[in-house]
Amino acid sequence: MIAKAGLLRLQGIAPSAAGDASFRLRTRNSPRLRATLIESARYSSSISRIVSDDLQLKTTALLQRLIRFNTVNPPGAERAAQEALAADLRDACFEVDMLGAEPERPNLVARLRGDADGPTLCLLSHVDTVLATAQDWTHDPWSGDLADGYVWGRGALDMKSQTAAEVTAALSLAHVGWRPAHGDLLVVVVVDEEVGGELGAMWICDTHPEKVRCDYLINEGAGAVIPYDGDRYYGVCIAEKGVFRFSLTTDGVAGHASIPKIGDNALLKMAPLLARMADRQPGFDLTDGPRALLEGLGLEPDGDPAAALERLRARDAGLALLVEPLLGVTLAPTRISASEKINVIPASAELRVDCRIPPGLGEEQALARIREVIGEDGYRLEFTERVVGNQSPVSSPLMDAIERWIGEHDPGARIVPTILPGFTDSRTFRDAFPDCVAYGFFPQRHMSLYETSPLIHAADERIDVRDLGFAAAFFRDVCKDVLGG
């Protein structure tokens, strides 16, 4: 590639002169010199566009290949997809390990070592997907069809697209001889995320921590552009909420259903509990991520997140709907059971509630917020899951690198931290390696958050091919920014 300095040398101009005042004066007074610089800029822009187009084409092709591997979990059966990725990475001189609790479900760990000691940056993804019902789709969910500017198929958004972009970026660097100036680059593709990660991130962090220990990690969780109040925002997921699911049991007395008042119907005692959860959610517990999000949107919470939320709702009701669950404990009743026979008044009834709580909070805080909504009497409560959420710091060198890249590639756009109401494998890595800074970020400029969110785990999942190139360019550049070389 002929860089700007090379073009100047061809014209007999010393590149070092380009920075001083006299050179700038000569530039203004010399049409020939001005033309040379303009041509240099055009050439550099053309080369940049060619490189970007190549990344887009290669990422698109790899995503199509990955979608055609049916990795619906259960059963997962991810080996064939993992072997294909491993072959590509080995050819690019990565050190590759295939490690798994089950033969057909290996986790892929690929390392590109640097020239000196330094941080390890991990590009993490998972290759299993949720179920798809083919008759509900416009294109077969395992076709990987390229149509109307989109790649279609299960995993196109969650999250084979990120696997394809991360792997393509890593391969593009390795194939041109790049190596980290300091530290290592890790590409980790795990299995089993869609059902909790027991055979994937949890297993490998517990069984082979030395293989996946890292200082910085980029995973799924955010990145689709958010149009808001005339501006463009990109979320960076810094945390996941905890899961404190519980059951509520009400008690009564059985009897024959033909005489409704002969017993004491336990199911009817659930009605006021359900009504209370329908009428209100618990008060807010504002943690660092949501506070920074509200501040980034120009909604200073000032000790009153409820008021900030109302200001957001007045400006953008759709965004407020997504932000509200991040601000505190949420309660969602999802399953209820009572009598096993239609003609028997139930002596007990059980309600299952999906409860999510802000990162760092535990059972005591969850219980206090639950009782705030449903009171303390008339039921028995038992927690069936207790998983404390965790978070990474809002500020870090990795966040700085993300912000620099967005500033260069989408000028005027802003970065805001956010958290997930659900969870990702980032939580497992933070637990295993407390000093690890783990963010969820897969930048998408052409499909907004409002377009991507309804497609995840749904029919007609698809991604704009331009966003595949956009994301691959980010992963390529952030590796060089964080690791040098």
Beta strands, then each sheet from edge to edge (+ up, - down):
strand 1: 95-99
strand 2: 107-113
strand 3: 120-126
strand 4: 146-147
strand 5: 150-152
strand 6: 184-190
strand 7: 216-219
strand 8: 224-228
strand 9: 231-240
strand 10: 242-243
strand 11: 246-251
strand 12: 255-256
strand 13: 330-337
strand 14: 344-345
strand 15: 348-357
strand 16: 380-383
strand 17: 414-420
strand 18: 437-440
strand 19: 444-448
strand 20: 462-464
sheet 1: 1+ 2- 6+ 3+ 7+ 18+
sheet 2: 4+ 5- 20+
sheet 3: 17+ 9+ 8- 19-
sheet 4: 10+ 15- 11+ 16-
sheet 5: 10+ 15- 13+
sheet 6: 12+ 14-
end
